[in-house]
């Protein structure tokens, strides 16, 4: 567990070494002043200005790179009211197909990472423009089944597409919004083939259920439409045909639209009330064939490390939730730099508060963003600052299979049971025990001393879950493929 103080000290040491001429000029100036040289003040001015600039630069750099949230990040009055179940995703715009292209839904049958090798070496890289640069956009090879109701019907196609990091969850979920170019001319057999397929990534995040979407109808009624892909696809078609309607927020107010366009949306709402659409599953079948998380960069999932000083002073773990993510023009190798809004729930029971912070979000976490927006923070004892713990966050999100190995060699999968994982994280933190891996092996020292307490948590949470739901534990055949580590949080 790296502390903010150590991050500042390490960066300051590196800056002094890299900028050694600055303190050297100060020493030369002092020496020249003692000997009465006329140019001593020049060296003193350069050395003094540089020496003052180094800590300012270091503090700004650590502020941008270290995921620490302080009181200065709290939202005072943003003018935006976020509900607990709201998630607003402002993704980069997609390249548009031809004006004659048809909007359709596509199911991702399988997906693999084809290419992602940026040469930023972990530093921050900033670009201009609205589109994500190819260097920081992973290329994914996908096999799609396109449901083109207005064209030749369903067909399959395979290709490689650049997927913005913020929209990777649409691939994992398996639902995309695509544009199909006009059919190609008939060949010798007389059959026509569908044209090029171009995914619309912000629309795909909408169909995948990653983004929240609500509709206020002409009578002022609020309807939740998140996770209803058929209705959302109709919305996307109307917005494309009408023009000027981006559908990139979390709310669509029909009262603010032109009457003709509002009437079309209202007709869709009337149809949805007459023929209700069930909320779609979190992911389409066959998720294991498009599980990109293992090949994407990010922090390794684990139960987390514990700083002795932090533990002795009464530091605690805190759960929070992302309410908003907005793309920026800055990137790092393992993830984009995003403007985020986070709702933090302090461990002492005080009311939750929202904070706005620019963070580098790992790609493997973004790939499961349709499942969960939760994030784990470790808090200072006085509650004045919070630091994002990506290792614990990724484990809670299910990017890796979480397992407990009992002293009698029994392997107990706890993936898909966030309350069990959360309870174990807190237990280890309270005992000052570190376990950076996703496997908690109670046979090893010093974990074997906490075996009794760990097993009590595992058995107790499992029994409560069975009594509440009657469902089998994670990892049983009823969970399906990958259930031990990839069940929805």
C-alpha positions as CSV (number, residue, x, y, z in Angstrom):
1,X,0.0,0.0,0.0
2,X,1.8,3.1,-1.2
3,X,1.1,6.3,0.8
4,X,0.8,9.8,-0.6
5,X,3.9,10.9,1.4
6,X,6.0,8.1,-0.1
7,X,4.8,9.1,-3.6
8,X,5.8,12.7,-3.0
9,X,9.2,11.7,-1.5
10,X,10.0,9.4,-4.4
11,X,9.0,11.9,-7.1
12,X,11.0,14.6,-5.3
13,X,14.1,12.5,-5.2
14,X,13.8,11.6,-8.9
15,X,13.2,15.3,-9.8
16,X,16.3,16.4,-7.9
17,X,18.4,13.8,-9.6
18,X,17.1,14.6,-13.1
19,X,17.4,18.4,-12.4
20,X,20.7,18.3,-10.7
21,X,22.0,21.4,-12.5
22,X,19.4,23.5,-10.5
23,X,20.7,22.8,-7.0
24,X,24.3,22.8,-8.4
25,X,23.7,26.3,-9.7
26,X,22.6,27.4,-6.3
27,X,25.8,26.0,-4.7
28,X,27.9,27.6,-7.3
29,X,26.1,30.9,-6.7
30,X,26.7,30.7,-2.9
31,X,30.4,29.9,-3.5
32,X,30.8,32.8,-6.0
33,X,29.1,35.2,-3.6
34,X,31.6,34.3,-0.9
35,X,34.5,35.1,-3.2
36,X,32.9,38.4,-4.3
37,X,32.2,37.5,-7.9
38,X,29.8,39.9,-9.7
39,X,27.9,37.2,-11.5
40,X,27.0,35.3,-8.3
41,X,23.5,36.8,-8.2
42,X,22.7,35.3,-11.7
43,X,23.6,31.8,-10.5
44,X,21.7,32.4,-7.2
45,X,18.6,33.6,-9.1
46,X,18.6,30.6,-11.5
47,X,19.3,28.1,-8.7
48,X,16.7,29.6,-6.3
49,X,13.9,29.8,-9.0
50,X,14.6,26.3,-10.1
51,X,14.7,25.0,-6.5
52,X,11.3,26.6,-5.8
53,X,9.9,25.2,-9.1
54,X,10.9,21.6,-8.4
55,X,8.5,21.0,-5.4
56,X,5.7,22.8,-7.2
57,X,6.2,20.5,-10.3
58,X,6.4,17.4,-8.1
59,X,3.2,18.2,-6.2
60,X,1.3,18.8,-9.4
61,X,2.7,15.6,-10.9
62,X,1.8,13.5,-7.9
63,X,-1.6,15.1,-7.8
64,X,-2.3,14.0,-11.3
65,X,-0.8,10.5,-11.0
66,X,-1.7,9.4,-7.5
67,X,-5.4,8.5,-7.1
68,X,-5.9,10.5,-3.9
69,X,-9.2,12.2,-3.1
70,X,-9.2,15.1,-0.6
71,X,-11.7,17.6,0.8
72,X,-10.8,20.0,-2.1
73,X,-12.3,17.4,-4.5
74,X,-15.8,17.4,-2.9
75,X,-18.6,18.7,-5.1
76,X,-20.1,21.8,-3.5
77,X,-22.9,22.6,-5.9
78,X,-22.6,20.9,-9.2
79,X,-26.1,21.7,-10.4
80,X,-26.6,18.1,-11.3
81,X,-28.5,15.6,-9.1
82,X,-27.2,12.1,-9.3
83,X,-29.3,9.2,-8.1
84,X,-27.6,6.2,-6.5
85,X,-28.3,4.1,-9.6
86,X,-27.2,6.8,-12.1
87,X,-24.2,6.3,-14.3
88,X,-23.5,8.9,-17.0
89,X,-20.9,8.0,-19.6
90,X,-19.6,10.6,-21.9
91,X,-17.7,8.5,-24.5
92,X,-15.7,9.7,-27.6
93,X,-17.7,10.1,-30.7
94,X,-17.7,7.3,-33.3
95,X,-16.8,7.5,-36.9
96,X,-20.1,7.7,-38.8
97,X,-20.9,5.5,-41.8
98,X,-22.6,6.7,-45.0
99,X,-25.9,8.5,-44.9
100,X,-27.6,5.5,-46.5
101,X,-26.3,3.1,-43.8
102,X,-28.9,1.2,-41.8
103,X,-28.8,1.1,-38.0
104,X,-29.0,-2.4,-36.5
105,X,-28.1,-4.5,-33.5
106,X,-25.2,-7.0,-33.5
107,X,-24.4,-9.7,-31.1
108,X,-20.8,-10.4,-30.3
109,X,-20.2,-14.1,-30.8
110,X,-16.5,-14.1,-29.9
111,X,-13.8,-11.4,-29.4
112,X,-10.1,-11.4,-28.9
113,X,-7.5,-8.7,-28.5
114,X,-5.7,-8.2,-31.8
115,X,-3.4,-5.3,-31.0
116,X,-2.5,-2.9,-28.2
117,X,1.1,-1.8,-27.8
118,X,1.4,1.9,-27.1
119,X,4.8,3.3,-26.5
120,X,3.9,5.9,-23.9
121,X,5.9,4.0,-21.2
122,X,3.4,4.8,-18.5
123,X,3.7,8.6,-19.0
124,X,0.8,10.9,-19.7
125,X,0.2,11.5,-23.4
126,X,-2.2,14.2,-24.5
127,X,-3.9,14.6,-27.9
128,X,-6.2,17.1,-29.5
129,X,-9.5,16.4,-31.4
130,X,-12.6,14.5,-30.5
131,X,-11.7,11.0,-31.6
132,X,-9.5,8.6,-29.6
133,X,-6.1,8.1,-31.2
134,X,-5.3,4.6,-32.5
135,X,-2.2,4.3,-30.3
136,X,-4.4,4.1,-27.2
137,X,-7.4,2.4,-28.7
138,X,-7.2,-1.4,-28.5
139,X,-8.0,-3.3,-31.8
140,X,-10.4,-6.1,-31.2
141,X,-11.1,-9.0,-33.5
142,X,-14.8,-9.9,-33.4
143,X,-17.3,-12.2,-35.0
144,X,-20.7,-10.6,-35.1
145,X,-24.2,-11.7,-35.8
146,X,-25.9,-8.7,-37.2
147,X,-29.7,-8.5,-37.0
148,X,-30.5,-6.3,-40.0
149,X,-34.3,-6.2,-40.1
150,X,-34.3,-3.6,-42.8
151,X,-31.9,-5.4,-45.1
152,X,-31.0,-9.0,-45.8
153,X,-31.9,-10.2,-42.3
154,X,-29.4,-11.8,-39.9
155,X,-25.9,-12.5,-41.1
156,X,-22.5,-13.0,-39.6
157,X,-19.3,-11.0,-40.3
158,X,-15.8,-11.0,-38.9
159,X,-13.4,-8.1,-38.7
160,X,-11.1,-6.0,-36.5
161,X,-12.3,-2.8,-35.0
162,X,-10.8,-0.1,-32.8
163,X,-12.8,0.0,-29.5
164,X,-12.6,3.1,-27.3
165,X,-11.6,2.0,-23.8
166,X,-14.8,3.6,-22.3
167,X,-16.9,1.2,-24.5
168,X,-15.1,-2.1,-23.9
169,X,-17.9,-3.2,-21.7
170,X,-20.2,-3.4,-24.7
171,X,-18.0,-6.1,-26.2
172,X,-18.0,-8.1,-22.9
173,X,-21.8,-7.7,-22.7
174,X,-22.1,-8.8,-26.3
175,X,-24.5,-6.2,-27.6
176,X,-23.5,-3.6,-30.1
177,X,-25.2,-0.9,-32.2
178,X,-23.8,-1.0,-35.7
179,X,-24.3,0.8,-39.1
180,X,-24.6,-1.5,-42.1
181,X,-23.7,0.2,-45.4
182,X,-26.0,-0.4,-48.5
183,X,-25.9,-3.9,-49.9
184,X,-23.3,-4.8,-52.4
185,X,-24.4,-5.6,-56.0
186,X,-25.5,-9.1,-56.8
187,X,-22.8,-11.6,-57.8
188,X,-22.9,-14.3,-60.4
189,X,-25.3,-16.3,-58.3
190,X,-27.7,-13.4,-58.1
191,X,-27.4,-13.0,-54.4
192,X,-26.7,-9.7,-52.7
193,X,-24.4,-9.3,-49.7
194,X,-24.5,-6.8,-46.9
195,X,-22.2,-3.8,-46.9
196,X,-19.5,-2.8,-44.4
197,X,-20.4,-2.9,-40.7
198,X,-19.4,0.0,-38.5
199,X,-20.0,-0.1,-34.8
200,X,-21.4,3.0,-33.0
201,X,-19.6,2.8,-29.7
202,X,-21.6,5.3,-27.5
203,X,-24.8,3.7,-28.8
204,X,-23.3,0.2,-28.1
205,X,-22.6,1.2,-24.4
206,X,-26.3,2.2,-24.3
207,X,-27.5,-1.1,-25.6
208,X,-25.1,-3.0,-23.3
209,X,-26.7,-1.4,-20.3
210,X,-23.5,0.4,-19.2
211,X,-25.0,3.8,-19.4
212,X,-28.2,4.9,-17.6
213,X,-31.1,6.0,-19.7
214,X,-34.4,7.4,-18.6
215,X,-37.2,9.1,-20.5
216,X,-39.5,11.9,-19.4
217,X,-42.6,11.7,-21.6
218,X,-44.9,14.5,-22.6
219,X,-46.9,14.1,-19.4
220,X,-43.9,14.4,-17.2
221,X,-43.7,10.7,-16.3
222,X,-40.3,9.3,-15.8
223,X,-39.6,5.8,-17.3
224,X,-36.4,3.7,-16.8
225,X,-35.3,2.2,-20.1
226,X,-31.8,1.1,-19.1
227,X,-31.1,-2.5,-20.3
228,X,-34.0,-2.6,-22.8
229,X,-32.1,-2.9,-26.1
230,X,-35.0,-3.1,-28.4
231,X,-36.5,0.2,-27.3
232,X,-33.1,1.8,-27.1
233,X,-32.4,0.7,-30.7
234,X,-35.6,2.5,-31.8
235,X,-34.4,5.6,-29.9
236,X,-31.1,5.5,-31.7
237,X,-32.8,5.2,-35.1
238,X,-35.0,8.2,-34.3
239,X,-32.1,10.3,-33.1
240,X,-30.1,9.4,-36.3
241,X,-32.9,10.2,-38.6
242,X,-33.9,13.5,-36.8
243,X,-30.3,14.7,-36.4
244,X,-29.0,16.8,-33.5
245,X,-30.1,14.4,-30.8
246,X,-27.0,12.8,-29.3
247,X,-28.5,10.6,-26.6
248,X,-25.2,10.9,-24.7
249,X,-26.6,11.9,-21.3
250,X,-28.7,9.9,-18.8
251,X,-32.0,11.6,-19.5
252,X,-34.2,12.2,-22.6
253,X,-36.9,14.8,-22.0
254,X,-39.5,14.7,-24.7
255,X,-40.9,18.0,-23.7
256,X,-37.7,19.7,-24.9
257,X,-37.8,18.2,-28.4
258,X,-39.5,19.4,-31.6
259,X,-43.2,18.2,-31.6
260,X,-42.7,15.9,-34.6
261,X,-39.7,14.2,-33.1
262,X,-41.3,14.0,-29.6
263,X,-44.3,12.3,-31.2
264,X,-42.1,9.6,-32.6
265,X,-40.5,8.9,-29.2
266,X,-43.9,9.0,-27.6
267,X,-45.1,6.3,-30.1
268,X,-42.2,4.1,-29.0
269,X,-43.2,4.6,-25.4
270,X,-46.8,3.7,-26.1
271,X,-45.7,0.6,-27.9
272,X,-43.4,-0.3,-24.9
273,X,-46.4,0.0,-22.5
274,X,-48.6,-2.1,-24.7
275,X,-45.9,-4.7,-25.3
276,X,-43.5,-4.5,-22.3
277,X,-39.9,-5.5,-22.8
278,X,-38.1,-7.4,-20.1
279,X,-34.8,-6.1,-18.9
280,X,-32.0,-7.8,-20.8
281,X,-29.5,-10.0,-19.0
282,X,-26.3,-8.4,-17.9
283,X,-24.4,-10.2,-20.7
284,X,-25.5,-12.3,-23.7
285,X,-24.7,-16.0,-23.7
286,X,-21.2,-17.1,-24.5
287,X,-19.4,-14.4,-22.4
288,X,-16.4,-16.7,-22.0
289,X,-15.7,-16.4,-25.8
290,X,-15.4,-12.6,-25.5
291,X,-13.8,-12.2,-22.1
292,X,-11.1,-9.6,-22.9
293,X,-10.3,-8.8,-19.3
294,X,-7.4,-11.2,-19.0
295,X,-5.5,-9.7,-22.0
296,X,-6.2,-6.0,-21.2
297,X,-3.7,-3.9,-19.1
298,X,-4.6,-2.9,-15.5
299,X,-3.9,-3.5,-11.9
300,X,-3.6,-7.1,-10.8
301,X,-6.7,-8.1,-8.8
302,X,-6.1,-9.1,-5.2
303,X,-7.2,-8.9,-1.6
304,X,-4.8,-6.0,-1.2
305,X,-1.8,-4.9,0.7
306,X,-1.9,-3.2,4.1
307,X,0.5,-0.5,5.4
308,X,1.4,-1.1,9.0
309,X,1.3,2.5,9.9
310,X,-2.1,3.0,8.2
311,X,-3.5,-0.1,10.0
312,X,-2.1,1.0,13.4
313,X,-3.7,4.4,13.1
314,X,-7.1,3.0,12.4
315,X,-7.3,3.3,8.6
316,X,-10.3,1.6,7.1
317,X,-11.6,0.5,3.7
318,X,-14.5,2.4,2.1
319,X,-16.8,1.5,-0.8
320,X,-17.7,4.1,-3.3
321,X,-19.5,4.2,-6.7
322,X,-18.8,6.0,-10.0
323,X,-21.6,8.3,-11.0
324,X,-20.0,9.7,-14.1
325,X,-17.1,9.2,-16.4
326,X,-16.0,11.6,-19.1
327,X,-13.4,11.0,-21.7
328,X,-10.4,13.4,-21.9
329,X,-7.6,13.8,-24.4
330,X,-5.0,12.4,-22.1
331,X,-4.0,8.7,-21.9
332,X,-1.7,6.3,-20.2
333,X,-0.6,2.8,-21.4
334,X,-2.9,0.9,-18.9
335,X,-6.0,3.1,-19.3
336,X,-7.5,6.5,-20.3
337,X,-7.4,9.5,-18.0
338,X,-11.1,10.3,-17.2
339,X,-12.9,13.1,-15.4
340,X,-15.0,11.2,-12.9
341,X,-17.6,11.8,-10.2
342,X,-17.6,9.4,-7.3
343,X,-20.1,8.9,-4.5
344,X,-18.2,8.0,-1.3
345,X,-19.8,6.3,1.7
346,X,-17.7,7.0,4.8
347,X,-17.2,4.0,7.1
348,X,-18.2,6.1,10.2
349,X,-21.9,6.3,9.0
350,X,-21.8,10.0,8.0
351,X,-23.8,10.9,4.9
352,X,-22.3,10.0,1.6
353,X,-20.8,12.8,-0.5
354,X,-19.8,13.3,-4.1
355,X,-16.3,14.1,-5.3
356,X,-15.0,15.1,-8.8
357,X,-11.5,13.7,-9.6
358,X,-9.5,13.1,-12.8
359,X,-8.3,9.5,-12.6
360,X,-6.5,7.0,-14.8
361,X,-9.0,4.1,-15.0
362,X,-7.5,0.7,-15.9
363,X,-8.8,-1.0,-19.1
364,X,-9.6,-4.3,-17.4
365,X,-12.0,-2.5,-15.1
366,X,-13.6,-0.6,-17.9
367,X,-14.3,-4.0,-19.7
368,X,-16.7,-5.0,-16.9
369,X,-18.3,-1.6,-16.4
370,X,-21.7,-2.9,-17.4
371,X,-21.6,-5.2,-14.3
372,X,-20.5,-2.8,-11.6
373,X,-19.4,0.8,-11.0
374,X,-18.2,0.1,-7.4
375,X,-14.7,1.2,-6.4
376,X,-12.7,0.4,-3.2
377,X,-10.9,3.2,-1.4
378,X,-8.6,3.1,1.6
379,X,-9.3,6.0,3.9
380,X,-7.1,7.9,6.3
381,X,-7.9,7.4,10.0
382,X,-9.2,11.0,10.2
383,X,-11.4,10.6,7.1
384,X,-9.7,13.5,5.4
385,X,-8.4,11.7,2.4
386,X,-9.2,8.6,0.3
387,X,-7.1,6.7,-2.2
388,X,-8.4,4.5,-4.9
389,X,-7.2,0.9,-4.5
390,X,-7.4,-0.6,-8.0
391,X,-6.3,-4.1,-6.9
392,X,-9.1,-4.5,-4.5
393,X,-11.5,-2.7,-6.9
394,X,-10.7,-5.2,-9.6
395,X,-11.2,-8.2,-7.3
396,X,-14.6,-6.9,-6.1
397,X,-15.6,-6.2,-9.8
398,X,-14.8,-9.8,-10.7
399,X,-11.9,-9.4,-13.1
400,X,-10.2,-12.4,-11.5
401,X,-11.4,-15.5,-9.8
402,X,-11.3,-15.1,-6.0
403,X,-10.6,-18.2,-4.0
404,X,-10.0,-19.2,-0.4
405,X,-7.9,-22.3,0.3
406,X,-8.9,-23.7,3.7
407,X,-6.3,-25.2,6.1
408,X,-7.6,-28.7,5.1
409,X,-6.8,-27.9,1.4
410,X,-10.4,-27.3,0.5
411,X,-10.7,-24.7,-2.3
412,X,-13.7,-22.4,-1.8
413,X,-14.5,-20.1,-4.8
414,X,-15.9,-16.8,-3.6
415,X,-16.1,-15.0,-7.0
416,X,-19.5,-13.4,-7.7
417,X,-20.0,-13.0,-3.9
418,X,-19.0,-9.3,-3.4
419,X,-20.2,-9.2,0.2
420,X,-17.9,-12.2,1.1
421,X,-15.0,-10.6,-0.7
422,X,-15.7,-7.2,1.0
423,X,-15.9,-8.8,4.4
424,X,-12.6,-10.7,3.8
425,X,-10.8,-7.5,2.7
426,X,-11.9,-5.6,5.8
427,X,-10.9,-8.5,8.1
428,X,-7.4,-8.7,6.6
429,X,-7.0,-4.9,6.8
430,X,-8.1,-4.9,10.4
431,X,-5.5,-7.6,11.2
432,X,-2.8,-5.8,9.2
433,X,-2.4,-8.7,6.8
434,X,-1.5,-8.2,3.2
435,X,-2.5,-10.6,0.4
436,X,-1.9,-9.0,-3.0
437,X,-3.1,-12.1,-4.9
438,X,-6.8,-13.1,-5.6
439,X,-6.1,-16.5,-3.9
440,X,-6.3,-16.5,-0.1
441,X,-4.2,-19.5,1.0
442,X,-4.8,-20.0,4.7
443,X,-2.1,-22.8,4.9
444,X,0.7,-20.2,4.6
445,X,2.1,-18.0,7.3
446,X,1.1,-15.4,8.5
447,X,-2.4,-16.1,7.1
448,X,-2.8,-19.4,9.0
449,X,-3.2,-17.4,12.2
450,X,-6.3,-15.8,10.9
451,X,-7.7,-19.0,9.4
452,X,-10.5,-19.3,12.0
453,X,-11.8,-15.8,11.5
454,X,-11.6,-16.1,7.7
455,X,-13.5,-19.4,7.6
456,X,-16.1,-17.9,9.9
457,X,-16.7,-15.1,7.4
458,X,-16.8,-17.4,4.4
459,X,-19.1,-19.9,6.0
460,X,-21.3,-17.3,7.6
461,X,-21.8,-15.2,4.5
462,X,-22.4,-18.3,2.4
463,X,-25.1,-19.6,4.8
464,X,-26.8,-16.2,4.9
465,X,-26.8,-16.1,1.1
466,X,-28.3,-19.6,0.9
467,X,-31.0,-18.6,3.4
468,X,-31.8,-15.4,1.5
469,X,-31.8,-16.7,-2.0
470,X,-31.7,-20.5,-1.9
471,X,-29.1,-20.4,-4.7
472,X,-25.9,-22.5,-4.9
473,X,-22.6,-21.0,-4.0
474,X,-20.3,-19.4,-6.7
475,X,-18.4,-22.0,-8.8
476,X,-21.2,-24.6,-8.7
477,X,-22.4,-25.8,-12.1
478,X,-25.5,-23.7,-11.8
479,X,-23.4,-20.6,-12.1
480,X,-22.5,-21.5,-15.7
481,X,-19.1,-21.0,-17.4
482,X,-16.8,-18.7,-15.5
483,X,-19.1,-18.4,-12.6
484,X,-16.4,-18.6,-10.0
485,X,-14.7,-15.4,-11.0
486,X,-17.0,-13.6,-13.5
487,X,-20.4,-13.5,-11.9
488,X,-22.1,-10.1,-11.9
489,X,-21.4,-7.9,-8.9
